[in-house]
């Protein structure tokens, strides 16, 4: 992987660049479409091309049991998954990213009651499940799989082996995600454990990064919660971390924090990280998050929200978002001036609402495709415009005018 910084904002953090991978280039800032199972739900590869998607992020946790099959097919960019929505498709042959699975195994507590119920049916009660489905230890995380309710384990080594079999161009080191409820003292403990896991991730990744015949790359993931001293310290530690003289290829910016703290936290991290390596902001996609993230030095973004919110009737526009659930029939286009395939084909708010309210599965799936295409194109187009505004030295004006218009109705 190669990363070239082409222009830097006057604040010294925001920048325009190009990431080159074995499967293509990513012009940054850029938004990654989320394809949890190796594809974006309800969208074909042609749909992704129509929105000018540059890369896809998939889930290491959900693909772990298919990872051997994926490796046998040459990696994620050559693999055709069996789609749950029954859409035939070709592989997404472009840049790909996988997350480590850390977020998923740390957030399994919500399924506790279901697991205990299943164990009662089997006549087996595991008292260890009374508190949490996921138990964090120095080796990694023991958890109950939410799909088959069987015990499982993922640590840094397992995560790297899984991701290297999946074969994305960019992987994330295994980390421990804390919550807003966790104390400063616990965040120190979790951050230090994440750093130890980062070194183990890097060591294991180096054993397997070329297994599929092309270079796979690894990002270290920063934690540290909402505390400046922890964020700066872990950024410095991960920036200098090496195994056999080799360090991380880039960095993932993660963790739990309040939305209003995003800009400051990114500034703390990115003032410490090396300028010549790319940075990925994990799990955020709302326009103000994208604009603040890009300004403060994030290069790439991912989030399931554009597709998830589309499925629930929320439509993105420059004049703020609206929900089809609260509308009467309307002949208006989804968004005036939008260049997405849905709007260019003449679909209106009323016609989409009719599909969405239909009880027919095929019509419902048609709605999901049309609405997801629109919302994803909205976010992808936003990052394209941010990039151009940075190149034109007009980012501050663009950000100010975009946010004024987007929030004008609130």
Buried (B, 14 or more C-beta within 10 A) or exposed (E): BEBEBEEBBEEEBBBBBBBBBBBBBBBBBBBBBBBBBBBBBBBBBEBBEBBBBBBBBBBBBBBBEBBEEBBEBBBBBBBBBEBEEEBEBEBBEBBBBBBBBBBBBBBBEEBBEEBBEBBEEEEEEEEEBEEBBBBBEEBBBBBBBBEEBEEBEBBBBBBBBBBBBBBBBBBBBBBBBBEEEBEEEBBBBBBBBBBEBBBBBBBBBBEBBEBBEBEBBBBBBBBBBBBEEBBBBBBEBBBEBEBEEBBBBBBBBBBBBEEEEBBBBBBBBBBBBBBEBBBBBBBBBBBBBBBBBBBBBBBBBBBBBBBBBBBEBBBBBBEEBBEBEEBEEBEEBBBEEBEBBBBEEEBBBBBBBBBBEEEEEEBBBBBBBBBBBBBBBBBBBBBBBBBEBBEEEEBEEBBEEBBEEBEEEE
